[in-house]
Amino acid sequence: MPDKTISIRAAGVAIVVKLCRQFRGKSFGPTEKDYLGFALYERGHWVATASVERWLQQLAAILGETSELYLAILAAWTEYARDRNARADRLRLQIPKRLWAWCLPDADG
């Protein structure tokens, strides 16, 4: 199934293939998102927001809060942090919703 679109409502092995492709960043078709693999990597290499904010405060003290360089770095961090939080939220939703539902047996047995 490497080059085949898999429905979001797929069951069994198909949904596992879809999730594996997404987590590896090798999505196929418009319904698969490749950010899940990046979100997994990012989660293992996370830099605490408070650390970055402390560094930005020190940078503002050195360069000045109206410095073009400081404002550009601050804007880039703000955009990245917003996107990073969104990816982390999507990842937290996908794991229990999809992966665990497939891994665990039904309540019926």
C-alpha positions, -999 to 999 in steps of 0.1 A, spaced: 0 0 0 29 24 -5 12 46 -31 -24 41 -22 -47 65 -5 -61 50 27 -95 62 41 -96 78 75 -123 53 83 -102 23 73 -98 -6 97 -73 -32 106 -39 -32 89 -48 -4 66 -52 22 94 -19 10 109 -1 15 75 -17 50 73 -5 59 108 30 45 102 34 65 70 23 97 88 46 91 118 75 85 94 67 117 74 60 98 42 23 106 39 4 100 6 -26 119 -7 -45 149 7 -59 131 37 -26 121 53 -6 146 73 32 143 74 36 165 105 31 136 129 66 123 123 80 157 129 59 161 161 73 128 174 109 138 167 102 172 182 87 157 213 120 138 220 141 170 215 118 195 232 133 227 245 113 241 274 94 273 265 105 289 297 141 284 288 136 301 254 117 330 270 145 336 295 170 336 267 148 361 248 147 383 279 185 383 280 187 390 243 163 420 247 186 433 275 216 431 252 201 442 219 172 464 232 135 455 228 132 476 196 161 461 178 152 447 144 171 415 151 154 409 184 120 415 169 127 391 140 138 364 164 109 370 187 84 368 158 101 336 145 99 320 180 63 330 185 52 315 152 73 283 158 59 279 194 23 283 182 29 257 154 48 233 178 20 234 203 -6 227 176 15 197 164 19 184 199 -19 187 205 -26 168 172 -1 141 182 -17 137 216 -51 133 199 -39 107 173 -22 83 196 -51 73 218 -78 78 192 -62 57 165 -32 37 176 -45 24 209 -79 16 194 -61 -8 170 -37 -23 195 -62 -31 222 -88 -59 219 -125 -51 217 -145 -52 249 -164 -82 235 -132 -102 234 
